[in-house]
Amino acid sequence: MAQKMAENQVRAIARHIPMSAQKVRLVADLVRGKNALEALTLLRFTTKAAAEPVGKVIASAVANGVENKQFTEGDLVIREIWVDGAPVRNWRRFAARGRFRPILRKSCHIGVILEEQ
């Protein structure tokens, strides 16, 4: 992702989040295109477990914009949010007759770009 950032944009990325990308995308779809503060409030009351890491990434991007580029918190809007797959760990659970059952421990990367209105 070597894309050029505009002057009125800021981003944050969280890597190796121990959740399936499919589950995190459900939460990311809830906040896509919303105001950043409105999205954080919405995520605070969402019952899905993926709401916490998505909220942390958005809060980090807001902090980056306020501290590094002197943006106003209320003017930031989620321009882009994406969830990509990350490495999968193979785990095992022992079964009958000396065999084992594979368990896939999935993880994901979450990225967000905020834009000042």
C-alpha positions as CSV (number, residue, x, y, z in Angstrom):
1,M,0.0,0.0,0.0
2,A,2.3,2.7,-1.2
3,Q,-0.4,5.3,-1.8
4,K,0.1,9.0,-1.6
5,M,-1.6,10.7,1.3
6,A,-3.3,14.1,0.8
7,E,-2.6,17.0,3.1
8,N,-6.0,16.8,4.8
9,Q,-5.7,13.0,5.5
10,V,-4.3,11.0,8.4
11,R,-4.0,7.2,8.9
12,A,-3.4,4.5,11.4
13,I,-2.9,0.7,11.0
14,A,-3.1,-2.1,13.6
15,R,-1.4,-5.4,12.7
16,H,-1.8,-9.0,13.8
17,I,-5.2,-8.6,15.6
18,P,-6.1,-12.1,16.8
19,M,-9.5,-12.2,15.1
20,S,-10.9,-13.4,11.8
21,A,-10.9,-10.8,9.1
22,Q,-14.5,-11.7,8.2
23,K,-15.7,-10.9,11.7
24,V,-13.9,-7.6,11.9
25,R,-15.2,-6.5,8.4
26,L,-18.8,-6.7,9.8
27,V,-17.9,-4.0,12.4
28,A,-15.8,-2.0,9.9
29,D,-18.9,-1.8,7.6
30,L,-20.9,-0.2,10.4
31,V,-18.6,2.9,10.6
32,R,-17.5,3.3,7.0
33,G,-18.2,6.9,5.9
34,K,-19.2,8.2,9.3
35,N,-17.8,11.1,11.4
36,A,-14.9,9.7,13.6
37,L,-16.4,10.8,16.9
38,E,-19.8,9.4,15.9
39,A,-18.1,6.1,14.9
40,L,-16.3,5.9,18.2
41,T,-19.5,6.3,20.1
42,L,-21.3,3.7,18.0
43,L,-18.5,1.2,18.5
44,R,-18.5,1.8,22.3
45,F,-22.1,0.4,22.4
46,T,-21.6,-2.4,19.8
47,T,-21.7,-5.8,21.4
48,K,-19.3,-7.5,18.9
49,A,-15.8,-8.3,20.2
50,A,-14.3,-6.8,17.0
51,A,-15.6,-3.3,18.0
52,E,-12.7,-2.8,20.5
53,P,-9.8,-3.1,18.1
54,V,-11.6,-1.2,15.4
55,G,-12.3,1.6,17.9
56,K,-8.7,1.6,19.0
57,V,-7.5,2.1,15.4
58,I,-9.9,4.9,14.8
59,A,-8.9,6.6,18.1
60,S,-5.3,6.3,17.1
61,A,-5.9,7.9,13.8
62,V,-7.8,10.8,15.5
63,A,-4.9,11.3,17.9
64,N,-2.5,11.3,15.0
65,G,-4.5,14.0,13.3
66,V,-4.9,16.1,16.4
67,E,-1.3,15.9,17.5
68,N,0.7,15.8,14.2
69,K,-1.4,17.8,11.8
70,Q,-3.5,20.0,14.3
71,F,-6.9,18.9,12.9
72,T,-10.0,19.4,14.9
73,E,-11.5,16.1,16.2
74,G,-15.1,17.0,15.2
75,D,-14.0,17.6,11.5
76,L,-12.5,14.1,10.9
77,V,-14.5,11.7,8.7
78,I,-13.6,8.0,8.0
79,R,-12.7,8.2,4.3
80,E,-11.5,4.6,4.1
81,I,-11.4,1.6,6.4
82,W,-10.1,-1.9,5.4
83,V,-9.5,-5.2,7.0
84,D,-6.9,-7.6,5.5
85,G,-6.0,-11.1,6.4
86,A,-2.8,-11.8,8.4
87,P,-0.8,-14.9,9.1
88,V,-2.8,-18.0,10.3
89,R,-1.4,-20.1,13.1
90,N,-2.0,-23.8,12.9
91,W,-2.9,-25.2,16.3
92,R,-4.1,-28.7,17.3
93,R,-6.5,-30.4,19.6
94,F,-5.9,-34.0,20.4
95,A,-8.6,-36.5,19.4
96,A,-9.3,-40.2,19.9
97,R,-6.9,-43.0,18.7
98,G,-3.8,-40.9,18.8
99,R,-4.9,-38.4,16.2
100,F,-5.4,-34.6,16.4
101,R,-7.8,-32.1,14.9
102,P,-6.3,-29.0,13.3
103,I,-7.4,-25.5,14.6
104,L,-6.7,-22.4,12.5
105,R,-6.0,-19.4,14.6
106,K,-6.7,-16.5,12.2
107,S,-5.6,-12.9,12.5
108,C,-6.0,-9.7,10.6
109,H,-4.7,-6.2,9.9
110,I,-7.0,-3.1,10.3
111,G,-6.3,0.2,8.5
112,V,-8.1,3.5,8.5
113,I,-7.7,6.8,6.7
114,L,-9.4,9.9,8.1
115,E,-10.1,13.0,6.2
116,E,-10.7,16.5,7.4
117,Q,-13.9,18.0,6.2
